[in-house]
Amino acid sequence: MPQAHGDPLNRMGHVGVYPIHGYDRRAAAKRPGRHSEIIAAMRTPDDLLQPTLGRHDSAATSIYSALTGYAASFFGGPLAGGAVALANAWRLRRLKTDWPLGVLALAATAAPLWWWYRGGAQWVTAYAGGDGLEVLFRVLGLGFFALAYGWHRQYYRNMALFGLSPPSGWIIGVVAVAIGLAAEFGLTAVLS
């Protein structure tokens, strides 16, 4: 069968029904404008090759960088990491689905402090030394960062794919650390 000039479907000399659903090459060859039918058949509203950062109808949104979340979680504890994670959820318009991160951050701050002032301090001091509370909150903060990063991993990947740069995280990072430290000191004053 001779190849038609400029027809991308004839490059390999295939004849017959192509795997595009509902497209019969022989029938389309008899009608003008068959290439537009191919393109229309290949377009689907939920194409897997079109990643998005938000809902399927929203524009791409950048979130605060992983470094912002890491630094806030390390210096401010789980509540600071939760504040950055919830700020990212707000930017993505996902607060309805991401609110458990805030509850987990609060629990990851209050429960260890309650345990600390109910006898845990003696056990930690005996085995780890006097700086156990700071080390405990650094570890909890980094663990919470890992959880929040895993929760928003898809959005970090999509930002890299689209080449989007994250917004400046200095302000939100400093505010989150201040919130985390203030809550830690406040809970310490209440529980001790």
C-alpha positions as a Markdown table, in Angstrom:
| # | Residue | x | y | z |
|---|---|---|---|---|
| 1 | Met | 0.0 | 0.0 | 0.0 |
| 2 | Pro | 1.6 | 3.4 | -0.9 |
| 3 | Gln | 2.2 | 5.8 | 1.9 |
| 4 | Ala | 0.4 | 9.1 | 1.8 |
| 5 | His | 2.7 | 12.1 | 2.0 |
| 6 | Gly | 2.8 | 13.7 | 5.5 |
| 7 | Asp | 0.4 | 11.1 | 7.1 |
| 8 | Pro | 2.0 | 10.2 | 10.4 |
| 9 | Leu | -0.1 | 7.1 | 10.7 |
| 10 | Asn | 1.3 | 5.6 | 7.5 |
| 11 | Arg | 5.0 | 5.8 | 8.5 |
| 12 | Met | 5.0 | 2.1 | 9.6 |
| 13 | Gly | 2.7 | 1.0 | 6.8 |
| 14 | His | 0.0 | -0.2 | 9.2 |
| 15 | Val | -3.5 | -0.8 | 7.8 |
| 16 | Gly | -6.7 | -1.4 | 9.8 |
| 17 | Val | -8.1 | -0.4 | 13.2 |
| 18 | Tyr | -5.7 | 1.5 | 15.4 |
| 19 | Pro | -5.9 | 1.1 | 19.2 |
| 20 | Ile | -7.5 | 4.5 | 19.6 |
| 21 | His | -11.0 | 3.8 | 20.9 |
| 22 | Gly | -13.6 | 4.2 | 18.2 |
| 23 | Tyr | -11.2 | 5.1 | 15.4 |
| 24 | Asp | -11.3 | 3.0 | 12.2 |
| 25 | Arg | -8.5 | 4.1 | 9.9 |
| 26 | Arg | -10.1 | 2.7 | 6.8 |
| 27 | Ala | -13.3 | 4.5 | 7.4 |
| 28 | Ala | -11.5 | 7.8 | 8.3 |
| 29 | Ala | -9.4 | 7.6 | 5.1 |
| 30 | Lys | -12.6 | 8.1 | 3.1 |
| 31 | Arg | -13.6 | 11.3 | 4.9 |
| 32 | Pro | -11.8 | 14.6 | 4.8 |
| 33 | Gly | -10.4 | 16.0 | 8.1 |
| 34 | Arg | -9.4 | 12.6 | 9.6 |
| 35 | His | -6.5 | 14.0 | 11.5 |
| 36 | Ser | -8.8 | 16.3 | 13.6 |
| 37 | Glu | -10.8 | 13.1 | 14.5 |
| 38 | Ile | -7.6 | 11.5 | 15.7 |
| 39 | Ile | -6.7 | 14.4 | 17.9 |
| 40 | Ala | -10.3 | 14.6 | 19.2 |
| 41 | Ala | -10.2 | 10.9 | 20.0 |
| 42 | Met | -6.9 | 11.2 | 21.9 |
| 43 | Arg | -8.0 | 14.1 | 24.1 |
| 44 | Thr | -9.7 | 13.1 | 27.4 |
| 45 | Pro | -10.6 | 15.3 | 30.3 |
| 46 | Asp | -8.7 | 13.1 | 32.8 |
| 47 | Asp | -5.5 | 12.5 | 30.8 |
| 48 | Leu | -2.8 | 11.0 | 33.0 |
| 49 | Leu | -0.1 | 12.9 | 31.2 |
| 50 | Gln | -1.5 | 16.3 | 32.3 |
| 51 | Pro | -0.5 | 16.6 | 36.0 |
| 52 | Thr | -2.0 | 19.4 | 38.1 |
| 53 | Leu | -1.1 | 20.9 | 41.4 |
| 54 | Gly | -4.7 | 21.4 | 42.7 |
| 55 | Arg | -8.1 | 20.3 | 41.5 |
| 56 | His | -8.4 | 19.3 | 37.9 |
| 57 | Asp | -9.9 | 22.6 | 37.0 |
| 58 | Ser | -7.5 | 24.9 | 38.9 |
| 59 | Ala | -4.4 | 26.6 | 37.8 |
| 60 | Ala | -1.0 | 25.4 | 39.0 |
| 61 | Thr | -0.2 | 26.6 | 42.5 |
| 62 | Ser | 3.2 | 26.7 | 44.2 |
| 63 | Ile | 3.5 | 25.8 | 47.8 |
| 64 | Tyr | 6.2 | 26.7 | 50.4 |
| 65 | Ser | 9.4 | 24.7 | 49.9 |
| 66 | Ala | 10.3 | 21.6 | 51.7 |
| 67 | Leu | 13.2 | 23.5 | 53.3 |
| 68 | Thr | 10.7 | 25.9 | 54.9 |
| 69 | Gly | 8.8 | 23.0 | 56.4 |
| 70 | Tyr | 12.0 | 21.3 | 57.5 |
| 71 | Ala | 13.5 | 24.3 | 59.2 |
| 72 | Ala | 10.2 | 25.2 | 60.9 |
| 73 | Ser | 9.7 | 21.7 | 62.1 |
| 74 | Phe | 13.3 | 21.4 | 63.4 |
| 75 | Phe | 13.4 | 24.7 | 65.2 |
| 76 | Gly | 9.7 | 25.0 | 66.3 |
| 77 | Gly | 8.6 | 21.4 | 66.8 |
| 78 | Pro | 5.6 | 19.7 | 65.4 |
| 79 | Leu | 3.3 | 22.7 | 65.8 |
| 80 | Ala | 5.5 | 24.8 | 63.6 |
| 81 | Gly | 5.6 | 22.1 | 61.0 |
| 82 | Gly | 1.9 | 21.8 | 61.2 |
| 83 | Ala | 1.5 | 25.6 | 60.6 |
| 84 | Val | 3.6 | 25.3 | 57.4 |
| 85 | Ala | 1.7 | 22.2 | 56.3 |
| 86 | Leu | -1.7 | 24.0 | 56.9 |
| 87 | Ala | -0.4 | 27.1 | 55.0 |
| 88 | Asn | 0.4 | 24.8 | 52.1 |
| 89 | Ala | -3.0 | 23.2 | 52.3 |
| 90 | Trp | -4.6 | 26.7 | 52.3 |
| 91 | Arg | -2.6 | 27.6 | 49.2 |
| 92 | Leu | -3.8 | 24.4 | 47.5 |
| 93 | Arg | -7.4 | 25.0 | 48.7 |
| 94 | Arg | -7.3 | 21.6 | 50.5 |
| 95 | Leu | -8.0 | 22.7 | 54.1 |
| 96 | Lys | -11.1 | 20.4 | 54.1 |
| 97 | Thr | -8.9 | 17.4 | 53.5 |
| 98 | Asp | -5.6 | 18.4 | 55.2 |
| 99 | Trp | -7.0 | 19.5 | 58.6 |
| 100 | Pro | -5.9 | 16.3 | 60.3 |
| 101 | Leu | -2.3 | 17.5 | 60.0 |
| 102 | Gly | -3.1 | 20.3 | 62.5 |
| 103 | Val | -4.7 | 17.9 | 64.9 |
| 104 | Leu | -1.7 | 15.6 | 64.6 |
| 105 | Ala | 0.7 | 18.5 | 65.2 |
| 106 | Leu | -1.2 | 19.5 | 68.3 |
| 107 | Ala | -1.3 | 15.9 | 69.6 |
| 108 | Ala | 2.4 | 15.5 | 68.8 |
| 109 | Thr | 3.1 | 18.5 | 71.0 |
| 110 | Ala | 0.7 | 18.1 | 73.9 |
| 111 | Ala | 1.1 | 14.4 | 74.5 |
| 112 | Pro | 4.9 | 14.3 | 74.9 |
| 113 | Leu | 4.7 | 17.4 | 77.2 |
| 114 | Trp | 2.0 | 15.7 | 79.3 |
| 115 | Trp | 4.2 | 12.6 | 79.5 |
| 116 | Trp | 7.3 | 14.6 | 80.3 |
| 117 | Tyr | 5.7 | 16.3 | 83.3 |
| 118 | Arg | 4.1 | 13.1 | 84.5 |
| 119 | Gly | 7.3 | 11.2 | 85.1 |
| 120 | Gly | 8.9 | 10.9 | 81.7 |
| 121 | Ala | 11.5 | 13.5 | 82.5 |
| 122 | Gln | 13.1 | 11.3 | 85.2 |
| 123 | Trp | 13.4 | 8.4 | 82.8 |
| 124 | Val | 14.8 | 10.5 | 79.9 |
| 125 | Thr | 17.2 | 12.3 | 82.2 |
| 126 | Ala | 18.5 | 9.0 | 83.6 |
| 127 | Tyr | 19.2 | 7.6 | 80.1 |
| 128 | Ala | 19.8 | 10.7 | 77.8 |
| 129 | Gly | 20.9 | 13.5 | 80.0 |
| 130 | Gly | 19.4 | 16.9 | 80.9 |
| 131 | Asp | 18.7 | 18.1 | 77.3 |
| 132 | Gly | 16.2 | 15.4 | 76.6 |
| 133 | Leu | 13.2 | 17.7 | 76.1 |
| 134 | Glu | 14.9 | 19.7 | 73.4 |
| 135 | Val | 16.1 | 16.5 | 71.6 |
| 136 | Leu | 12.6 | 15.0 | 72.0 |
| 137 | Phe | 11.0 | 18.0 | 70.3 |
| 138 | Arg | 13.6 | 18.1 | 67.5 |
| 139 | Val | 13.0 | 14.4 | 66.7 |
| 140 | Leu | 9.2 | 14.9 | 66.9 |
| 141 | Gly | 9.5 | 17.9 | 64.6 |
| 142 | Leu | 11.5 | 16.1 | 62.0 |
| 143 | Gly | 9.1 | 13.1 | 62.2 |
| 144 | Phe | 6.2 | 15.5 | 61.7 |
| 145 | Phe | 8.0 | 17.1 | 58.7 |
| 146 | Ala | 8.4 | 13.6 | 57.1 |
| 147 | Leu | 4.7 | 13.0 | 57.6 |
| 148 | Ala | 3.7 | 16.4 | 56.1 |
| 149 | Tyr | 6.2 | 16.0 | 53.2 |
| 150 | Gly | 4.7 | 12.6 | 52.4 |
| 151 | Trp | 1.2 | 14.1 | 52.6 |
| 152 | His | 2.1 | 16.8 | 50.0 |
| 153 | Arg | 4.7 | 14.8 | 48.1 |
| 154 | Gln | 2.7 | 14.9 | 44.9 |
| 155 | Tyr | 2.5 | 18.7 | 44.9 |
| 156 | Tyr | 6.3 | 19.0 | 45.5 |
| 157 | Arg | 6.9 | 16.7 | 42.5 |
| 158 | Asn | 4.5 | 18.7 | 40.3 |
| 159 | Met | 6.1 | 22.0 | 41.2 |
| 160 | Ala | 9.5 | 20.5 | 40.0 |
| 161 | Leu | 7.8 | 19.2 | 36.9 |
| 162 | Phe | 6.3 | 22.5 | 36.0 |
| 163 | Gly | 9.4 | 24.5 | 37.0 |
| 164 | Leu | 7.5 | 26.5 | 39.6 |
| 165 | Ser | 9.5 | 28.3 | 42.2 |
| 166 | Pro | 8.1 | 28.3 | 45.8 |
| 167 | Pro | 7.1 | 31.5 | 47.4 |
| 168 | Ser | 9.4 | 33.0 | 50.0 |
| 169 | Gly | 9.1 | 31.0 | 53.1 |
| 170 | Trp | 10.9 | 33.3 | 55.5 |
| 171 | Ile | 7.9 | 35.0 | 56.9 |
| 172 | Ile | 5.7 | 31.9 | 57.3 |
| 173 | Gly | 8.8 | 30.0 | 58.7 |
| 174 | Val | 9.5 | 32.6 | 61.4 |
| 175 | Val | 5.8 | 32.9 | 62.3 |
| 176 | Ala | 5.5 | 29.1 | 62.5 |
| 177 | Val | 8.5 | 28.8 | 64.7 |
| 178 | Ala | 7.2 | 31.6 | 67.0 |
| 179 | Ile | 3.8 | 29.8 | 67.2 |
| 180 | Gly | 5.5 | 26.4 | 67.9 |
| 181 | Leu | 7.8 | 27.8 | 70.6 |
| 182 | Ala | 5.0 | 29.9 | 72.2 |
| 183 | Ala | 2.7 | 26.9 | 72.4 |
| 184 | Glu | 5.5 | 24.7 | 73.8 |
| 185 | Phe | 6.3 | 27.3 | 76.5 |
| 186 | Gly | 2.6 | 27.8 | 77.2 |
| 187 | Leu | 1.9 | 24.1 | 77.6 |
| 188 | Thr | 5.0 | 23.8 | 79.8 |
| 189 | Ala | 3.7 | 26.5 | 82.1 |
| 190 | Val | 0.3 | 24.8 | 82.3 |
| 191 | Leu | 1.5 | 21.3 | 82.7 |
| 192 | Ser | 4.4 | 21.8 | 85.1 |
